[in-house]
Amino acid sequence: MRVAMLSAHSCPVGQLGTRDTGGMSVYIRELARELGLLGHQVDIFTRVHDPRDPLMESLGRNVRLIHLKVGGDDQIHKLVLYSYLPDFTYSLEEFRKANHLKYDIVFSHYWLSGIVGQDLHKLWRVPNLIMFHTLGGVKNSLGIGDEEPHLRIQTETDLAHACQGIIVATEREKNNLVKFYNVPGENISVISCGVNTNTFHPISRDMAREQTGLGKGKLVLFVGRITPLKGIDRLLKAFASIQQKNGTRLVIVGGDNADKVELEQLNHLSQKLGITEVVTFIGTVKHELMPSFYNAADVCVVSSLYESFGLVALEALACGTPVVATDVGNLKNIIQHGVTGYIVPAHSAEGLTERISEVLAWPERTLTQSRKIRSSVDGFSWTSIAKLVQEEFERVMGHN
């Protein structure tokens, strides 16, 4: 089949760890590549985010990334993009007609893309399948960070009831759609996220330390965007309570200039806690280099207050690194408590302190032990996930 995959506000090959580029970008890129290997033609549509962006590039067999010139050629706030969505739809349709293409299904990612997807559903008479990735209603219920606008909440509600199908990564997210948007459960399919098991795999920690330049001593790792929902402030407080010995350090990967205010607040908190010398903000790291960072760590921490899934934990475990995580996304079903890491309550800095300390006290990890941790996520390959998504495409198309 020919699939039009939409990622209007975020480029799937953008720099991970920046404000609008995270797990969703990994999901789109990896899933598209696997669908291409299954023989499907996949075109991913996004907007130009940088004047240097090629208008079209191959991401693998049968997969193309197409940048549409909409709203200028540099970064704009995603809410500003809302007013340009009709132009996005128009440009996409012009591309389709110019190339004499016919798509069988639209797979929209995030609510902004969902709007375009519904327009294309009406125009092409094909199903629009949506994956929201995060929900504004859930974010607002937490009361942390900027409040999501009514526009987003209302649009998500309308899309959830109007689209031809919804994919979520966890039962928890399915329950959130039912709770916050009153969506019938039978319209929602749960398909897990995956991990690239060729890219993320165990290597010796000494080699990983050499590749990353992180040196010796115990290492606690955080990976993610710099935003209040990631709970980095709680992680800093938890780390400050850990007995600092043997050169124990906290390394935070993620963030860019757009996160300047949040980074300044976190640096100020580090100073207040007296841990500035043992906390390092690395900034963004290319995704292909991340396996070395995971392998270099003694423990990876996911301190989020909300995740639709929790890809970072999956990547860390695939590298054989234990994970301490808050009870968000699907992590309680991925982490084997006391074996491959620990789950703690989402708002508990004390719980993070206790469990991080426990993992740091484990004997130094051998490559054999890393491979045992890795085996716990062998069932999450993108190949397996793509086959399930393919089945969902076929089911939705059969009902259209």
Secondary structure as GFF3:
##gff-version 3
##sequence-region A 1 400
A	DSSP	beta_strand	2	6	.	.	.	ID=ss1
A	DSSP	alpha_helix	23	37	.	.	.	ID=ss2
A	DSSP	beta_strand	41	47	.	.	.	ID=ss3
A	DSSP	beta_strand	56	60	.	.	.	ID=ss4
A	DSSP	beta_strand	63	68	.	.	.	ID=ss5
A	DSSP	alpha_helix	78	81	.	.	.	ID=ss6
A	DSSP	three_ten_helix	82	84	.	.	.	ID=ss7
A	DSSP	alpha_helix	85	98	.	.	.	ID=ss8
A	DSSP	beta_strand	105	109	.	.	.	ID=ss9
A	DSSP	alpha_helix	110	124	.	.	.	ID=ss10
A	DSSP	beta_strand	128	131	.	.	.	ID=ss11
A	DSSP	alpha_helix	136	142	.	.	.	ID=ss12
A	DSSP	alpha_helix	150	162	.	.	.	ID=ss13
A	DSSP	beta_strand	165	168	.	.	.	ID=ss14
A	DSSP	alpha_helix	171	181	.	.	.	ID=ss15
A	DSSP	three_ten_helix	185	187	.	.	.	ID=ss16
A	DSSP	beta_strand	188	190	.	.	.	ID=ss17
A	DSSP	alpha_helix	205	212	.	.	.	ID=ss18
A	DSSP	beta_strand	219	223	.	.	.	ID=ss19
A	DSSP	three_ten_helix	228	230	.	.	.	ID=ss20
A	DSSP	alpha_helix	232	240	.	.	.	ID=ss21
A	DSSP	beta_strand	249	253	.	.	.	ID=ss22
A	DSSP	three_ten_helix	257	259	.	.	.	ID=ss23
A	DSSP	alpha_helix	260	273	.	.	.	ID=ss24
A	DSSP	three_ten_helix	276	278	.	.	.	ID=ss25
A	DSSP	beta_strand	279	283	.	.	.	ID=ss26
A	DSSP	three_ten_helix	287	289	.	.	.	ID=ss27
A	DSSP	alpha_helix	290	296	.	.	.	ID=ss28
A	DSSP	beta_strand	299	302	.	.	.	ID=ss29
A	DSSP	alpha_helix	311	318	.	.	.	ID=ss30
A	DSSP	beta_strand	323	326	.	.	.	ID=ss31
A	DSSP	three_ten_helix	331	333	.	.	.	ID=ss32
A	DSSP	beta_strand	341	344	.	.	.	ID=ss33
A	DSSP	alpha_helix	349	360	.	.	.	ID=ss34
A	DSSP	alpha_helix	367	375	.	.	.	ID=ss35
A	DSSP	three_ten_helix	378	380	.	.	.	ID=ss36
A	DSSP	alpha_helix	382	399	.	.	.	ID=ss37
###
